[in-house]
Amino acid sequence: QVQLVESGGGLVQTGGSLRLSCAASGRTFSLYTMAWFRQALGKEREFVAAITWRGSNTRYADSVKGRFTISRDNAKNTGYLQMNSLSPEDTAVYFCAANQYGLAEDERDYNIWGPGTQVTVSS
């Protein structure tokens, strides 16, 4: 009974920044790990970043380390992905996901998903 909805996607130029939001509604207290995945056209969905309940533990894909920052505000039931120094290779549909147990990089370890938001980085 938990729903996730992403927002903040759009069109940005190379080198620009965007902040994605993931709003959770319903029974949100059971959420432990929030994560972001992305899927480029014709490509497999890939892990981007994940964060645990208190925000003490985070994990990033090598491709976004140093550029992206994942965070969450549990009082607002919202997760965030700050994306800086964007490249056309970052163009994808970005999905918010969650599970009830722990950090994971495999999409099969997440059982709650948002519908996705498009991020397009122009060159």
Secondary structure as UniProt FT lines:
FT   STRAND          2..7
FT   STRAND          10..13
FT   TURN            14..15
FT   STRAND          18..26
FT   TURN            29..30
FT   STRAND          33..39
FT   TURN            41..42
FT   STRAND          46..51
FT   TURN            53..54
FT   STRAND          58..60
FT   TURN            62..67
FT   STRAND          68..73
FT   HELIX           74..76
FT   STRAND          78..83
FT   HELIX           88..90
FT   STRAND          92..99
FT   HELIX           107..109
FT   STRAND          112..113
FT   STRAND          117..122
//
